[in-house]
Amino acid sequence: MPRPITLFTGQWADLPFEEVCRLASGWGYDGLEIACWGDHFEVDRALADDSYIPAKKAMLDKYGLSVYAISNHLVGQAVCDHPIDIRHKGILPSRLWGDGEPEGVRQRAADEMKDTARAARALGVDVVVGFTGSSIWHTLAMFPPVPTSMLDDGYRDFADRWNPILDVFDEVGVRFAHEVHPSEIAYDYYTTKRTLEAIGHRTAFGLNWDPSHMVWQGIDPANFILDFADRIYHVDCKDTKVRMGDGRRGIVSSHLGWADPHRGWDFVSTGHGDVPWEDCFRALNAIGYDGPISVEWEDAGMDRLIGAAEAIGFVRRLAFDKPSASFDAAFSSE
């Protein structure tokens, strides 16, 4: 059976949930990866109001859609981040920001991620996608020199803050799929290895494979799938175009906004960038991934109403399933 193709609603949270359902259904998506912001999915209401989740399910049914994952990137970011500042105030609900005292924000965010697992189970999904934040990302420039002990403390801080959250994920039978991404504790290949080591490779913590941020960092997204085969819990399709060949545009993009032509890379509509999609889908087949393929559509230079419709056509053509019979079997003698 073909893997379901879903639309991640995070880039659509300015629209009412019903409108996103209507659009996704009209474009032919099988379901949604629902973001926990806007009015799309509110964790506190899901747990406090007995009518909330049935109403969400009824809305999905109305448009012939299923839900395979929910995503709480914004709250997860605040669990480990340092510093906590005005950027976080802009992405967190006011009830979690509170008075803005950093440790209080981190603790409230951690409690919300525990509740996110509970709300996911109540909704009937077993994967929560998101970020972790990082207390050591700000040291990336490596000057002033960063002592090893500081990095060790950063991974320990991550484990100390996330293990209690993951305990709740285990209790309710839900898994967390961390999106490997700059600003997170795991942002590339080797930091992913160290992150898994920091929590003893516990199965509650896996990965959301999104190749977009890997490509501009020079990481092979197909080999990433093969090497972390047992941890690929969810898949997001987002493309990147690298434009660093003129000697001026750099990998960290100079604090320029999305779609600025002076940036060294940018997000583009799926299939228009540098992600080796065919290699990646072959790798997903090789590891036996049978979960949803979620389109995370993001392109500041293209109308999203055109791009999201185009993206599902591209993914349907390329995300072919593994053959049911092996090549060797087809040529074996009787």
N, C-alpha and C positions, 0 to 999 in steps of 0.2 A: 504494500500500500504506500503511495507517495507520502513523503513527510509533509506535514501541514506547513503552509507559508502564512506567517502572521505579520502584522504591522505593529511596531513599537509605538506607543502613543505619546512618548515623552516629548517629541517635537511638535505635538498637536495639542498640548495641554491648554492652549489659549482658546480652544474650541470646546463646546459642551461635549460630554461623553457621547450623547446620542448622535450628535453630528459626525463624530469620528466613526462611530459604528456604521452609520449610513454610508459614509464615504468608502470605508474599507470594504464593506459588503458589495458596493457597486463596482469596485475595482476587481473583485474576485478573491480577496483574501479569505483564508479559512478561519482566521481568528485573530486575537490580539495578544500582545504582550503589554499589559496595562501598567501605566506609570502611576505611582502613588503621589501624584500632585495634580493641581487643578481640581476639577470635580470628578476625575477619572476613577480614583480609588482612594478613599480616606480611611486610613487604618483605624483611627480612633472610633469613627462611626461604625465601621464594620464590626467592631467588637462590642459596641455599646447599644446598637440599635438592631433588634432582631429582624426588622424589615429591610435593612440596607442591602445585605447580600442577595436575598431573593429578588429584590428589585433590579440589581445589577445583572443577575442571571436572566431575568425576564427580558431585559433590554438586549442582551446578547442573542437570546433566542429569537427575538423579534426580527433581527437582521441576519439570522442564520450563521452566527459566529460562535466560536469556542474561545476559551481562555486557557493558555498553557503555562503562563508565568506572570508574575507581577514583579515590578521593578521599583526599588526604593534607593536609587543612587544618591539622592540629595541628602537624605537623613544619614545614610551609611557614611557619607563623606565626613560628617562631623564627629564620628565616634573616636577617631584617632588623630584628627588634624591638629597641627600646630603651625602657625598661630590660628586661633579662632578669632575672626574679625568681621568686619562689615560685609565681606563677601558671603559669609555663612548666614548672616541676618537676611540677606537677599534671597536665599534659597530655602530657608527653613520656615515651617509654620511658627507663628508668634508664640504659641504655647510651648514650643521646644526651645526657641531662642530665649524666652524669659527676660531676665535682666542682662543677658549677654556675658555673664561671668563664665570664663572658658570651661572650667571643669564641670560646672553645672550643665552647660550645653552638651558636653560630651556624655555625661551620665544620662541625660534625658534622651539623647539620640540613641544610646545603647538600649535603653528601655523600649524605645519605639521600634528598634530592629527586632527585639524579642517579640513584641506585639505584631510585627509584620509577619513573622513566621506563623503565629497563631491565626492571623487574619487570612493568610494564604491557605492554611489547612481548612478553615471555615469556608473559603471560596471553592475549595476542591482542587487546588493546584499544589504541586510539590516542589516547585523551584521559585526562589526569589533571586532576582538579578540585582546587582548593585555594586557600590564602591565601599571601600573600607576607610579611606583617609590614611594619612601617614604623618607621624611625628618627625620623620627624618627627610621627607622630600625636599624641604627647604635647604638641605645641605648638599644638594646635587652638584652645585658648582665646585664643590670640594676646596673652596678657599673662603675664609681661613681653613687650613688643613683640618680634616675631620678625623678625630681619633677613632680607632676601631671600636672602642668601648661605647662611643656614642651611637654607632650603628647597631651594635649588639643591644643596646638599651631600646632602640627603636623597634626592633623585631620582638623584643620581650614585651614592650608596651602593647604592641599589636596583639600578641598572644594573650596577655592579661585582660585586655578589653574585649576581645572577640571570643575567647573560649566560653565565657558565661553565656554569651549570645548563642553560640553554636550548641550549647547544652539544650537550650530551648528548641532550636531547630531539630535536634535529635529527638527530643521528647514528643514533638508533634509530627515527626516523619516528613520534614521538609528539608531541602538542601539549599545552601547558599551558593550562587554562581557569581564569583567575583570577576568584574570586568578589568582585565589587565590594561592599565591606562596610566599615562603620566599623572602625577600628583597622588598616586596610590602607593601602598606598601609594596605591591607587586606591579611593576610597570613595564618590565621587559622579561627576557628569558631567565636570566640568572636570579633576578629578584623574585620571580615566581617560584623557582626551586627553593630559595631560602625561606620564602613565606610559608610554603607547605611544610618545610622542616620545622619552622617555629611552632606550628600547632600539631606536630607529630603526625602529619598526613591524615588527620581525621577525615572521615568520609563526608561529614556534614558540609565541608568547605571544598568547593570545586571552582570551576572557571566558566565564565561566559566568553566564548571565543568571538572576538571582534577584530578583524584584521586591520582596520583603518589606522590605528595608532601604532601597530607593529611595522607597517610598511615604511612610514616616514622615519622610523627609528633604525631601519635597516635589518629588521628581524624577518625571517622567512615564516610566514603564517602557516604554510602547509606543514613544514617540519615541526612547528609548534604543536599542531594537532597530533601528529604522530608521537611526539615525545611526551605529551601530557594526555595521552589517549584516555586514561581512566578518570580524568578530571574534567572532561568537556561535558558540562551539564546543560549548556544552552548555547545557541548560536545566533549571533547578530550579524547581518550583512550591512556593512557600511564601507564605502570606497574612499580612497585617498589619491590625490594627484600630487606627485612630487615635482617641484620646479626649482631645483637647486643647481642648475648647470651653468648659470651665468656669473658665478663668482661673487654675487652680492646677496642673494637670497639664502638664508641659513636655516638650519634644522629647527631652531627654536623660534623662528618667525618674528623676531624683533618687536614683540608686543603689538603687532598690527592686527586689526580686526579681520574676521572671516571675510573671504572673498577679496581682500586687498591684493592687487596683483603683485605687490612687492613681497608677499609672504613666500617662504620656501616650500610650503605645502598647503593643501587645503582639502576639505571634504568635497566630493563631487558625487553626482548621481551614480548609483550602482551600475557598474559596467563601463563607466567613462574614465576610470582611474587606473592605478597601477597595481591593484590587488590581483594576484594570479588566480582568478576564481576557479578555473577548471582544475588546476592542481589542488586547490583547497577542497573542492567538493569531492575529488577523488580520494583525498586523505580522509574526509569524513566518512566516506563509504568504507575505506579500509579499516577504520576503527569501529565500524558498526554503529555509528551515531544514527539514531532513528527518531530524534526529537524534532521540535519545530525549527524551521528556518525563519528567523524574524528579521524583517526589513527595518533597519533603523535609518530612515531616509533623512539626509541632511545635506543640503547644497545651497549655500547663500546666493549662488548665481543662477538659480533655476526655480521656476514656480513649482511649489510642492504639489499642487493639484495635478500637474503634468508629470512630475518626477516620480511620485509614489505609484501612479498607474503604470508608468514605464518600467519601474523597478520590478514589479511582480511578474511582468512578462519576461524580463531578463532572467530572473531567478527560476521561474518555471522551466525555461528552456535549458538552463545549465545545471540545476540541482537534480541531476538524474540519479535514480536509485541504482544501487549495486545490482548487477545481473543476478537472477535467481539461480542460474546454473554456472558453475565455474568453467573457465576456458579449458582447463585440462579435461574436465569431464566430457565436454563436447567432442573431444578428439580421442577419447580413450577407446580401446578395443572392447568388444563385448566378450 
